Amino acid sequence: MKVCGIDNIEEIFAFETNRVARIHTFRYGIFYRILQVIILIYLVYSIINSELYLKKELPVPGAIRTTLKEPENCRVRIFYYENKYNTSSYTTGMNATSLSNNCFFNASSNVTSILPKSYIAGIENYTVMVEHSIRGSATSIALRSGVMDGELMSFDGKSLRTITNATRMISNPNADGDIFTVQELLTAAGANLYSPSTAPGADKSENESYRSSGIVIIIVIEYRNAPYKTDVISYKYLPRIIDGNEYKVLESVYNATDGSYTILDRHGIRFIFQQHGSIGEFDLITLLTSIVASFALFGGAKIIVEAIMLNLSTNRQNYKDAKYKHLDRDLDLDLEK
């Protein structure tokens, strides 16, 4: 049929489909089905275990609030140790007109040590309360720690404590966050205040400890969906000691009575909290996309079986004849014309 100058108009609207050769052989047929079952089990496991039905994103860091509380009935707060001085009084002039004037601190002159090294007694028994929150940008997730379950992990991956609303009530019925002792966090990070400090500024000749030089601990709060629960978010505290770091704060206090400055050199424990992880909520399009992408693996089963049949089987020539249709040379030439 010729329409509008186009010969054989039926060819334009013809429907094309692939030709399939069905080979009845029990040996390869059962092998093919076994491969399909294995792939199907793997796909279901991957979708559930890897939570491929969730629309995931990195959590947007929210607020982190920490407070420190001394132990109850704490009477002795500071004790002195060693014949060593880290608090000094610097006498300076107050009528300076240039940077070289004595009103700027000069530790090489007019220095009077006024206090030996001292420590806060029982710092390990102090408690730290941590409250934090997150939200999503592509999802509707917005939660605070008080409505999530958590877990304190040790530096070697072991679980030290599970945190739920029930355990929070045991620590303090009125607490807004998770309560830990300083010792609990130090143990989780693998830190020992009596160990020799590895900080470059530590006094190696006197084997200065972390209790003296100070220490820095990074605590990552990792968020993720609870297993097999699409609407539940949980978190883990992952403490790690930063080897080679010390922590100190210098503070100058002006003494109006004699025009001197008192320099307070404080060393201590610094906890740094960082939020990380992956959160998500159920999304049908994400699930369908994962299923379609996963089913491409079924083509792998067919490729494996065909490769064995066409190359390793004793009847491979018969299988090739069934799969491929060979045209003679004359017919090929006609088709080229």
Secondary structure, DSSP 8 states (H G I E B T S, - for coil): -EETTEE-GGGTT------------HHHHHHHHHHHHHHHHHHHHHHHHTTTTEEEE--EEEEEEEEEE--TT----EEEEEEEEEEEEEE--S---STTSTTS--TTSSEEEEEEEEEETTGGG-EEEEEEEEE-SSS--EEEGGGSEEEEE-TTS-EEEEE-HHHHHHH-TT-SSEEEEHHHHHHHHT--TTSB---TTS-GGGT-BHHHH-EEEEEEEEEEE-TT-TT-EEEEEEEEE-TT---EEEEEEEETTTTEEEEEEEE-EEEEEEEEE-EEEE-HHHHHHHHHHHGGGHHHHHHHHHHHHHHTSTTHHHHHHHH-----HHHHHHHH-
